[in-house]
């Protein structure tokens, strides 16, 4: 079926490549609300071109990617994922969003016939094989930013925005879409940095489809006579999702906050047992710091090698760093314990520094990180106590 759609779409593009849109043509911005899959959590944006005279009813969208392509995950982590402009008849576009129960809106745009033609020509030029592939960027170049700027750059009249003077942060926007006490948000907060906590204006939210829709609702055109008119004439709901409970939070008993509190309590109990039995259970720390080190390696890679935005200047690297892998290995080699005790003193200082940074709101920590950092401090103290008193390790 997908191959048939591609062929049909290619045929439609070919026969209409030099077509002139009629006065009855319309161009609309399509906004799809978020879906359940990770890649659909932030929604989607597309441009619909409709002309009953040609006839033509086609959708262009900058959201085509292939999970099965070579090294997709590695390239995505590095920020070198290539997306492309896709196009298909409108009737083939809608079923995906209907099946996942996502509301779909269309904002019909107030355009002259000339402006419609300019937008259509720009899309056709973008759709050429040599132009349709682009380097995806989660914030600055994606399925929402491209339609937004393509439409605005093909206006013959002055464009202005009537927007409230408010600010937000990328971390706050992520929470709106993803939720808070779940493992996806836990992972996102681990890798996004202090840059995601810096205030941004409304215009900088264009990367997120529902915000793009909001921006168009507050966009105005001013002609040579000074007459001001909205860019959006009407907004239609093409598909209304069936009301259902929307909950992005994990069940509390398997949520990050509960699990981390549970692990911290378990660590405190283990520390008490070690103190009573005068022993040190190194196996627990080997597993713990190996996991922390692996997670830290991802943070380190993103900070220094990825071109993704808002992953630099990540203070999570203070408590979650690749050196923890070395520490886990050294726990298996007793002659290294003396040096390792100095490492844990420095590590505890770094953990405390992270908490101070969070208290100063330089970088916001996920609530689940607090008990986890407390757990790491407890285990560092446990090792130092063991090393100082020559307690037997198990």
N, C-alpha and C positions, 0 to 999 in steps of 0.2 A: 504493500500500500504506500509506504514512504517513497519508494522509487517512482510510483505512478504520480504521486503529488509533485515530486521534483520535476518530472517530465512535463506535466501539465503546466506547472509554474514557469518553467523555462520557455514553453511554447507561448504562454500569455505575454511574458516579457518580450519575447522576440517580435511578436506581431504588433506590440504596442510601443516598441522602442522609439518610434518617431511620431507617435500619436499626439495630437493636440487635444488637450482636455477641453470639454465643452463648458458652457456657462452653468450647466446643471450639475457639474462635478462637485464633489465634496471631499474634503480632507479632514480626517479626525485623528486625534491622539487617543490611542487605546491604552487603558491602564488596567492591569490584572492584579487583583489582590493576592497576597501571599498564599502559597500552598504548603502542604505538609512536608515535602521533601526538603532536604537541606539547601539544595541549589535554588529552590523556589521560595525560600523563607522571606525574601525581600520583594517579591512580586515581579512584575514584568511590564515593559512599555513597548508599544509598537505604533506604526503609522498606517492608517487605512486610507487608500485611494479608491474612491467610488465614482464611476461615471456611467450612467445608464445609456448614454448615447453610443459608447464604443462597442459593446458593453464591457465594463471593467469593474471588478470589486476585489481588490488585492491588498494584502498586508505585507509591510516590510518591517522586519525587526532585527536588531543587532544582538541576538542571543543564541546563535548557533555554536555549539561546541560538541566535541566527541570524547566521551570518557574513555573509549577504547583506543584512542590514538596513542602512539608511542610516547612513553614517559610523561603522560598527562599529569599525574599527581606531582611528580618531581618538578615539572615546569610550572605547575600552578603554585606550589609552595615558593618557588623562586620568583614568581611574578612574571613569568614569561609565557603565559598562556595566550594562544591566539584564538580569538572568537571571529565570527564572520556575520555579515549581513545575510539574512535569509528572506525569502519571499514566497508566499503561497496564497492561493485563493482564500478569501475570507471564510468560506464555508468549511475549509479544512483547519482553520486556525482555532475556531471556537471549541470544538469537542474536547480538547485537552483540558481546558479550564472548566468546562462544564463537568467533566468526569472527576476532577479533583475538588469540585464545589468551591471555586473561587469566583467572586463577583467580578464582572468585567464592565468597565465604563468606557464610553466614547465621548470625548469633548470635540464637538464640531467647531472648526476654526473659521473665524471671520476673515476670509481671504479674497482678494481679487482673482480673476481668472489668470492673470499674469503671474501672480504669486503662487497659485496652485501649480502652474506649469513649471515654474522655477523649482519648486519643491520636488515635483515629480521627476524632472530632469536630473536633479541632484541625486535622488535616490537611484535612478537608472545608472547614473555615472558611478555611484558607489557600488552598485550591484555587478559591475563589470568584473570578470574573474580576477583581473590584476588589482582590483581595488577593494573587493569585498572583505578581505581578511584584515583584521586590525589587532593590535596588541591590547588585550583586555586589562583594565585597571579597575579595581573594586570601587574606588571613589571618584576618580577623575576621568575615566573613559569606559563607559559601559552601555548597557542597553537603554538606559534612561537619559544619560548625558548626550548621546549622539542624536537622537530624535529632537531633543530640546534645542540644541544649538543649530541643527540643520534647519529647523523651522524658523528660528529667529534670524538666522543669517540670510534668509531668502525673503525678507520683508522689504517692501518699497517705502514703508512709512516708519516714522520714529517709534521705537518701542520703549515703554516705561513700565515700572512695576510699582504697585501700591501694596507694600508689604509692611507688617508690623515690625517695629524695631526691637526684635527679641533675639536671643541667642540660645543655643543649645550646644551639645557636644556629640561627636560621633558615637561615643559610648552610650549616651542616652538614647540615640536613635536605634542603635543595635538592640538595646533592651526593649524598645517598643515592638520590634519585629520578632525577636528571638525569645524574650522572657528573661527570667533571672535565675531561679534556682533549678537549673537543669545542666546536664553535662555538656551540651553544645555551648552554652554561655560560659561555663567554666573554662572550656578550652579556648574560646575566643578571648576571654579576659586574661588568659595566661600569655597570649602572644601579642595582643594589641598593647601599645605603650602609652606613656604619658601624653603623647601627641593626640591621642583620642579623647583626652580630657580638656583640651584647649577649647575655649569658646569659639563657635562658628556662627555666622549669620545665616539667615534663612536661604539666601542665594546659594550657599555652599551645601545645601541639602539636596541639590538637583540629582545626585546619584541614586536616590531612592525613589522608585516609581510613584508612590502615593504623594511624596513631597513634590515630585515633578508635576503631577496633576494639580496640586495646590498652587504651585507657582504660575501655571498657565491660567488658573482661575483669577489670578491677581495681575495678569499682564494686559497692558493697554496699548493701542495703536493711536498715534496722533497724525492726522493728515496735514497738508500744507495750509489749511485754513484754521488749524488749531483745534479741530474737532477731535475729542477723545472718545474712543469706543473700545469695549473689551475685545480681546483676541478670541475668547471663547463665546460663541453665540448660544449654544445649548449643550447640556450634558445629558446623555442618555445612558440608562443602565441596560446593557445588552444581555446580561445574564445576572440574575439575582441568586446568590448562594442560599441554599436551604439553611435556616438558622440552626445552629448546633453549638454545643459547649466548646468554646475556644480556650484551651488551657495549654500554654507552653511549658508549664512547670512540671517537673518530674514528681512522681509520688513521693511524699516526704521521706518514707523509710528507705528509699534508694536515691535520694537527692544528694547533691554534692555537700551541702551544709551539714546534713545529718550524718553522712558517712564520715566526713572529716572530724566532726565532733566525737563520733564513736571511736575513731582511730586514736584521737588524742586522749580520750579517757582510757582506752586500752593501753596506750603508751605510759600513762601515769601509773596504771596498775602494774604494768611490767617493771617500771622503775622501782616501785615499792617492793615487788617480789625480789628484784635484784639486790636491793638494799638489805632485805631480811635474810636472803640466802647467801649474801656476799658473793655474787657471781654476776656475770655480764653476758646477756644473750646476743651475741654478735650477729647471728643469722637474721634477726629482725632488721638490724641496721644495714646489713649487706643488701637485702631486698629493697628496703626503703630508699637508700641513697642511690642504688642502681636505677630505680624508676625516676627519681628526681633528676639524676644526671642525664638520662635519656630525654626527658622533657626539656631540660636545660639546653641540650644540644640543638633542639628545634628552635628554641628562643634565640640562641646564639647565631644559628644559621640565618634566621629571618632578620636579625638585627644587622648583620655584617655582609650578607650576601644577597638577600632578597631585595627586589625593587618595589615590593608592596608598600603602600603608604601606611602610616601610623603603626609601624612595627619597630621603628628605630627608638632609641632612648627608652628602652624597656627596663624599668627598675626591678622587675621580677627576676632578672638575671642575678640579682644579689643573693636570693635564697634558692633559686632554681637554676643551677648552673652546671655545665658539663664536668667540672672538677669533681662533682659528687660521684661520677663513675670511677675516677681514680681513687677516691676515698673508699668506695665499696670494695675495690680490688685490694687496697692496702689493709682493709680489715681482715683479709685472708692471709696476710703476711705479718706475723707478729713483730719481726725486727723493725718494721716501719712505724710501730705504734707511738714511739716518742715524738717523731715528726708529725704524725697524724693528730696528736693531741693539740699541737700548735695550730694546725689547720682548723680543728673544730673550735678553738677559741676565736679565731678570725671569722669563722663561719657564723658563730653565734652573734658576733658583732654585726655582721652583714644582715642577719635576720632581724636584729633589733633596729638597724638603720632602715630597713624596709618598712617596718611598722611606723617609724617616725615620719618617713616620706608619705605614707598613707594618711597619717594623722594630719599632716600639713596639706593634704589634698594635692600634692604634686602629681601623684598617680593614684587613681582609685583602685583599691583591691577588691576582688570578689570576696564576699563575706566568708566563703568556704576556705579562702586562703589563710585567714587569721588562725583558726585552730590547727591548720596544717603547719604553719610556721611555728606555732607553739609546740607542736609535736616534734618538729625538727630541732628546736632549741632543747627540749627535754632529752632527746636522744644524744645530742652533742654533749650536754652536761653529764649524762650517764657514762659516755665513753671517757670523758675527762676524769670523772670520779673513779672509774675502773682503773685507768692508767696510773693515777696518782697513788692509789692504795694497793696496787698489785693484785687486784681481785681476779679470780679464775674466770676465763672466758669459755662460753659454751657455743 
